[in-house]
């Protein structure tokens, strides 16, 4: 009998996405500091920051 094999994404994918979204969050933070406060930038900073944390958690956790 064949056992069910589930393909899981490698950890480096989560790490790569986490680094990319952290970089994007920092970019928007820098843009907000230069251009002034904007709700649109604030939403992007929080969104990309939260996504970075979730992806870092995915890279760190063991199944």
C-alpha positions in Angstrom: 0.0 0.0 0.0 1.1 3.5 -0.7 1.0 5.9 2.1 -0.4 9.4 1.6 2.4 11.8 0.9 1.6 15.4 1.5 3.9 17.9 -0.3 4.9 20.7 2.0 6.5 24.0 1.0 10.1 24.1 2.0 11.0 26.5 4.8 13.2 28.7 2.6 10.0 29.7 0.7 8.5 31.1 3.9 11.8 32.7 4.8 12.1 34.3 1.4 8.6 35.7 1.6 9.2 36.9 5.1 12.3 38.8 4.2 10.6 40.3 1.1 7.6 41.5 3.0 9.7 42.9 5.8 11.7 44.9 3.2 8.4 46.2 1.6 7.1 47.2 5.1 10.4 49.1 5.7 10.1 50.8 2.3 6.7 52.1 3.0 7.8 53.2 6.5 10.6 55.2 4.9 8.3 56.7 2.3 5.9 57.8 5.0 8.7 59.4 7.0 9.9 61.4 3.9 6.5 62.3 2.4 4.5 62.7 5.6 1.7 60.7 7.3 -0.7 58.9 5.1 -3.4 56.3 5.9 -2.6 54.4 2.7 1.0 54.0 3.7 0.1 53.1 7.3 -2.2 50.3 6.0 0.5 48.9 3.8 3.1 49.1 6.6 0.8 47.1 9.0 -0.3 44.6 6.3 3.2 43.8 5.1 4.5 43.7 8.7 1.8 41.3 9.7 2.4 39.1 6.7 6.2 39.1 7.4 5.5 37.9 11.0 3.2 35.1 9.8 5.7 33.9 7.2 8.5 34.0 9.7 6.4 32.0 12.0 5.8 29.5 9.2 9.5 29.2 8.5 10.3 28.7 12.2 7.6 26.2 13.2 8.0 22.5 13.0 5.3 20.2 11.7 
